[in-house]
Amino acid sequence: MVKEIFLAGAANLEAKKEWINDLNVFPVPDGDTGTNMTLTIMSASKEVSNIETPDMESLAKAISSGSLRGARGNSGVILSQLLRGFTKVIREYDAIDSRVLSLAFEKAVETAYKAVMKPKEGTILTVARGMSEKMTELAPKISDIKKLLGLVIEYGDEVLNYTPELLPVLKQAGVVDSGGQGLMQLMKGAYDALMGKKVDYSNVISESKPAAGKETTAAKGIEDVNIEFGYCTEFIVNIEKKYGEKEEAAFKAFLESIGNSIVIVSDDEIVKVHVHTNHPGLAFEEGLKYGSLSRMKVDNMREEHEERLIANASKVAGDNKETEHKEAEEEIVNEKYGFISVSAGDGLTEIFKCLGVNYVIEGGQTMNPSTEDMLNAIENVHADNIFILPNNSNIILAANQAQSIVEDKNVIVVPTKTVPQGISALLAYSEEAAPEDNFNAMSEEIARVKSGSVTYAVRDTEVDDKVIRQGDIMGIGDKTILSVGQNISEVTKDLIDNLMDDDSELISIYYGNDIEEASAEELAKQIEEAYPDADVELNYGGQPIYYYIVSVE
């Protein structure tokens, strides 16, 4: 029953994702709350659907682990934490009654609130807490779970409808919180299954396909080098025996004795292992000491290296597998510092590579990377201290979640909310400085950057007394919409004018893949004439959806 209702909830969320996307406060064409929550829940759904004879322990493990690794965007990360807290309770029981359900709801909310540094009311957290409080109130009085959940979901809708009163920006836009709505759709789908309604959930257990245009690349080239350890070996240990700090240290020590490029990422249920070795079988045997193995993969890097040299393949590969092996072709020596950056657009990706970024996760605004994407990137950066630049406020939580999982590298998340902030942070980096000093310098630098972006409206709305019609061009600042009009160049100039002040010295403009170079150059010329005391830099960004990304420093 738990398996059925979870998959039914996921199916309902997936079916409503575009509607949830449309609840975005700003009427931009990249509303992604529904997409992020759906991708998060689908990651868990695939693991759940593979359990043929479910028990509470196996379901809890699949839901928690799957959603953790698949979490995307703030809403997806919060959803994964709600599920993680919920499953911490139910895994201890063979059956769920009103009391267990109440305890699980309470733990879910507690876990989610802890994961968010500055919880904001009027969001998915508020809706979850409201349902938990109602559950705590009613559970001692109502033993019928169907009746109990029905009343709790009714109250959840009431809380959701009240979110605009808690967040004025929601009220002004005339929408309820999109994350809260996503949670309610998950709950309602699950409730339908509980009540015996037949739900088609085939759409959330089919094989997932990578999103169009989403790539993950490493900024490395192919070199003719000697490969000491020839087999790239990866596997997951499903923990079935004692595995604490002592066991992990012993596991790492053994892998170090037979190879290099070792990455071990673990949570309560699984250990993900990556090692370059000449003896993959020995690595597998050592892993079997702690539990069963899955997702075992061995690739002959020497063979691949020779094939690529013959083909003179100098281009950076677009998928994770080739990226890992391309890095493996070089003799692995951990550097002091490494950098991971999120980017959307081939021009922006090249800029980040030129600034020394080791690994670029392409996704950004239109497709938020998951926690798993972050973990894969961390595996592929061979450095003791790794800085992650999310470059989007909706990716910071996923980066923080990955940081909390990794134990064998010092992962530092610099909270960059825009691409210009990420670029400025890199320019503030000093190879000689200590990690903490670099973090402080980067943080100070990004605070000096004022960013903006130009795109089009996908619906009619009103934001901060600005009436917006579908199709209008909008100039969006760090906090709100600063300019609205019909002409891309005019709106961009107005946006920059709103960002400028007496201390502004540098204006950076990155034009997207829908803008002709000549048009961008003409705009830059006009900006130079309007602000003769400031330096104007024009760069090709190649980003989708956003005609221009600008910054003023």
N, C-alpha and C positions, 0 to 999 in steps of 0.2 A: 504494500500500500504506500509506504514512504517513497519507494522508487517511482511508482506510478504518479503520485501527486507532485513530486519534484519535477519530473519530466513534463508533466502537464503545465506546471507553472512556467517553466522555461519556454514551452511552446507558445503560451499566451503572450509572454513578454516579447518573443521574437515576432509574433504576428502584429504587435502594436508598436514596433520600434520606430517606424517612420512617423507615426502620430506623436510619439514621445519626443522624437527629434524636433518636431515642429513647435514644441513648447519652449524652445530656447528663448531666453529673454531678448537677446539681440536677434533681429531677423536676418542673420547671416546664413549663407548657403552651406555652412559646415556644422549645423546643429548635430551633435553626436552623442547625446546622453543615451538615447535608445540603442544606438549602435554599440556603444561601449558596454552597456549593461548586458546586451544580448550576447556579444562576443565573450564576455566574462562567464555568463551562465552556460553558454554552449560548450566552453572548455570543460566545465564540470559535467555537463550532460553526457558528453561522449564517454567520460570515464564511468559514470553511473550506468549508462546503457550497456556497457561491456560486462557488467556483473550479472552472471547468469543465475546464481543462487544467492541473492542478497541477504545479509544480516545487517544489524544496525551499525556494527563496527566498520564493515566494508563500505557501506553507503556513506557514513560520516567521513571516512578517509577520502573517498572519491570526490565528494562534494567540496570538502575543505581544500584538498590538494589541487584539484582541477580548477577551482575558481581562483585560488591564490596565484597560480601560474598564468592563468588567462586574463587576469584583471587588467582592464584598460581604463584610463581616465579616472577622474576623481570618483565619479559615480560607480564605476566598476570596482575600484579598490574598496570603497565603502561597502558595496554589496558583498564582496568577497569576505570582508571582515565580519559582516552580519552573519554570513553563512558559517564562517569559521567558529564564531562564538556559539551559534546554535548547535553545531555538530559536536562541540566539546561536551555538551550536556547529553545529547541523545545517544552518543556512542556508549554511554555507561549503562544504558537500559535496553531490555529486550522488547519493551513495548512503551508506547507513548500515551499517557493519560493527561488529564487536565493539569495536574501538578507538574509533571515533567515538561509539558509544553510551556507552562508559565516560567519555569526555571530556564528553559532554552531561550525563550524570548528575552528574558532579563540578561542572560549572558551574551546574547547576540548584540544587544544595544551597548552593553558595557565594553565589549571588545571593539566595536566600531568607533565609539567615542574616543577610546584610547588611541586609536590609529590616526586620528585627525588632530593636528597640532592646535588649531584654533577652530573648534566646532562652531558652526554658524547655524542659528535657528531659522526655521522656515525652509528647511531642506529635507532630504531623505532621512537624515538623522532625527529630525523632529517627528516625522511620520512614524518611523520605527519606534521611537521612544513612547509616542502616544499609544500605539498598539500594545506595547509591552506593559505600560501602566494599566491599560484597560484589562489586559490578560491577568495581571496580578490581582486586580480588583474582583474579577468575575470567577476565576478558576476555583477558589474555595467553595463557591456556591453552585457551580454548574459542572456536572460530571460528563455531560454529553458533549463530546468534542465538536461534533458538527454544529450544534447550537452555539457553543462557545466561540468557535472560529468565525461563524457568521456574524455574531455581535461585534467581535473584535475588528473584523474587516469593515463593518459599517462605521465603526468609530474611526478607523484609519482614514476612510473617505472624508469624514468630518474634519480631521486634522489636516489632511491634504488641502481641502477647500479653504482652510484658515491660513495656509502658508503665505498668501499675498498680504495678509495683515502683519505678518512678522517680517517680511522682506518687501519694503516699499517698491523695489525695482520690479518685483513680480506683479504687484498691483498695478503699477503704471503700464506694464506691458500687457496686462489683462490675461495672465496665465498663472497656473499653479506651478509648483516646483516640478521640474521634469524628472528628477531622480526619485522624488516621492511618488510620482505617478507610475514610474517604472516598477517600484517596489509593490505598489498596489496591484498592478497587472500581474505580477508574479504570484502574489497572494491569491488573486481571484482565479487564476488558472489552476492553481493547486486546489483551491476550494471546490471548483467544478468537479475535479476528479474525485475528491473526497466524497462528494454528494452522488457519485455514480455516473456522472456525465462522461460519455465516451469522447476522448480527446485524441486527435491525431498529432503525435509528437515526432513523426518521422523527420520533420525539418530540423530538429535540434539534435539528432543522433547520426545524421549522414556525415560523410567525410567533409571536413571544412576545406575551403579553397582559399589561397592567399588573395588578399584584396588587390585589385588592379592597381598597378603603379606603386605598390608598397615593396620596398627593397631594403635589405640590410647589407651594407658594404663595409669592408675594411680598407683603410687607406694604406695599402701595402702594394709593393710590386713583386714580380717573380724574379728571383735571383738564382744563379747557378751556385748552389751551396751543397755542402756535405750534410746529409741528414743522419744524425747519430742514432735516433730511435725511429724506426720505419713505420710503425703502425699507430694511426690515430684511433684510439680505443675509447668508446663511450658506452655507458650502461647505467641503469638505475637499480639500486638495491632497495627492495621493498622490506623495510625493517621488520624482522620477526623475532630478533633476539636482542639482548642488551646492547644498546649503542648510545653511550654517553661521551663526554669529553675525552675520557681515557681511551675508549675504543676508536674514536675518530683520530686521535693523535697517532695511535698505532697503525691505523689504516693508511694515513698519510705517509708515515715513515716507511711502510712497506712499499708503497707506490713510488716513493722517492728512490728506493733502492733498485727499482727496475725501470725507471723512466724519468721523464720530465714533463713540463707543461701540465702540471697537475692542478685540477680544479675540483673541489668537493663542495657541493651545495646540499644542505640537508634541512629538513623540517622534522616534525614528529613522526612522519610515516615513511618518508623515502630519503634516499641519498642519491644525488645525481653525480656521476663520476666522469671525469675526462682526464685521460693520460696518454702521453706519447711513449710507447714502449716497444721493445723487440719481442716481448712475451705477453701477448694479450691474454692467453690462457691463465697465466699466473695471476693477473689482475682479477679475472673473473673468479678464480678459486678463492682469492682473499675476500672478495665481496660476498661470496656464499657463506662466509663465517657469520654474517650478520643478517642474512635473509635471502629470499629468492631474488633472481635477476630478471629484468625486463628491458626492452628497447636496447638490446645489445647491438653495437655497430663497430666494425673494424674496417679501416681503409688503409690500403698500402700507399703511403705517401711517396715512397721512392718511385713507384711505378707511375703515379699520377704526375710527379715532378718531371720525369723523363718525357712523358707524353706532352706536357705543356711546353717544355723547352723545344721539342721537335716542332710543335705547332706555333711556336713563338707567341704564345698567348700572353700578351702584356696587359690586357684589359682587366679591370677589377670586376670580379664576378658579382652577380646580383643576389645570390641566395646564401643562406647561412652555411651550408655544407661546403661550397667552394671557398667561402671566406675563411673558414676554419683551416682548410687544407693549404690555402695559399700562405697563411701565416705560418703554418707548420713547416713550409719549405725552407724557412729561414732558421738558422740556429737560434734556439730560444734562450734569450738572456733577459731576465726581468729588469726593466728600467726602474728608475726611481719614481717617475711620474708617467701616467697615461691619461688619455682623454676620450670620453664618449660624448657624442653630441647628437641630438635629434635634429633632423632637417627635413624640409619639404621643398624640393626643387633642385635640379641638377646644378644650377649656378651657385646656390647657397651651399650645397654639398662640397663643391670645389673650393669655395672660400674656407670652409671649416678644415678641409684637408690641408690647404696651404698654410693654415695657422697652426698645424701640428696635431690635429685630432687624429687619433689612431683608428677609431671605429665610428662610423656614421650610421645611425639608425634612421632610415628614411620613413617618414610617416607624418609626424608633426600635427598640424591643425586638422587636416582632413581624415587622418587615420592615426589615432593615438596608439603608440606602442604599448605592448603588454608588459607585465612584470617578467614574463618568460623572455621576451625580447631583450629586456635589460640584462637578465642573467646570462643569456647567450653572448651578449656584447662583452660583459665582464669576463667571461671565460676566455674570450679571444684577445683581450688586452693584457699583455705580459708586463705588468708593472706592479710595484708594491703599493703605490698610492694611485687610485683612479678617481678622477673627477668626472662626474656626470653633469652635463648641461641639458636639462629637459627642454628649455626654450619655449615652454608653453605651460601656463598655470595648471592645465588639465592633465599634465603628465608628471608633475612633481610627486604626487602620492605614489604612483607606480614605481618611480625611481627610488623613493624612500623605502618602499616595501622590498624591493630588490636589495637595497643596502642592508636591510635588517636580516636578510637571509644569508648573505655571504659572510663568511667568517675568516677566510684565509687571505683576504686582501683588504686594505684600508680604503673603502669606498666612500667618497665624499660627494654629496649632492649639493651643487651650487644652485640655488633656487631661481634660475633664470626663467622669466615668464615670456620672453619674446626672443626672436632670432637676434636682433641688435644687441640685446643684453648678453646673449651668449658670445657674440663676437667681441664685445667690450671686455667680458670676463677673461677671454683668452689673451687679449692684449695686456691684461694686468698681471698675468702669470710670470713668475720668475723661477728659473730652474734652480737657483741657489737657495731660495727661501724654503722654510719648513712648511709642511702641509697646512698647518693651522694658519700660518702667516699668509700663505697663498689664498686660502679660503677667505680670510678677512679682506685681503686686497681685492679679490674678485667681487666680493659682496659690496664693498664700498664703491667699486667702479660701476656695477649695474644700477646702483641707487642714483647715479648721475645721469642715467640714460632715460630719455623720454621717447616712447615708441608709438607708432601709429600704423594703421593698415587701411587699405582702401578696397572695398568690395561692393557687392550689390545686395539689395534687400529682397528677401524671398516672400515677404508678406507685408501687409499694412499693419502699422503699429504706431505707438507714440512713446518715445523715450526721452526723459529729461526735457519735456516741453517741445521736443522736435517731432513734428508730424512726418511720418515716413510712409511712402507708398511702395507697393511691390514694384521692383525694377529700378528704384532710386539708387544712386551711388552714395555710399556712406564712407566717411572718414572716421575711423574708430581709434580713440586714444587708449591709454593704459586702463582707464576706468569707465569711460562712457563714449557715446557717439558725439563727436565734435563738429562734424560737418555733414551736410546732406545737400545733394544737388543732382543734376542730370548729366554733367560732363565730368569725365574721369580726371582730366588734368586740373580743372577748376576746383574740384573737391579736394584733390591732393594738395594744391597750393593753399587752400583754406585750412586744411588739416595742419600743414607745416606752420602756417601763421599762428595757429592756436598753440602749437608746441613751443614756439620761439619766445625767448625773453632776453633781457639785456646781457646775460652771461653766456648766451649760446654762441659756440664757436665752430661747431662742425655739424653739417647736415648730410646724412647718408641716405641714399635712395636705392632700393633694390626693386627692379621691375620684373613682373611675372611673365609667364609663358603666353599670355594673351595680349601683351604689349609689344608693338614694333620698336626696334632699337631707335629708329629715327624719332619716334614720338617721345621716347624716354629722354633722348638727348635734348630735344626741344624743351621739354619740361625742366630739365636740369639747368639749361641756359636761362630760362625765365626765373628760376629760383636764385641763381647766381646774381642776376640783375636786381632782384628784389632784396637780397641780403648780401651786399658787397663786402661786409666785414666778416662773413662766415665762409669757411671752406665747404664746398659742395662736392661730394663723392657719389658717382653713379656706378652701379654694379648690376650685372645681370643676375637675377635670383632664380628665375625659372619656376617660381612657385605657382601652383594652381590656385584658382578661386580668387586670390588676392592680387589685384592689378599692381599695387605698389605696397611695399613695406618700407617705412621711413623711420629714421631716428634723429634726434636732436640732442647734442651734448654740449 
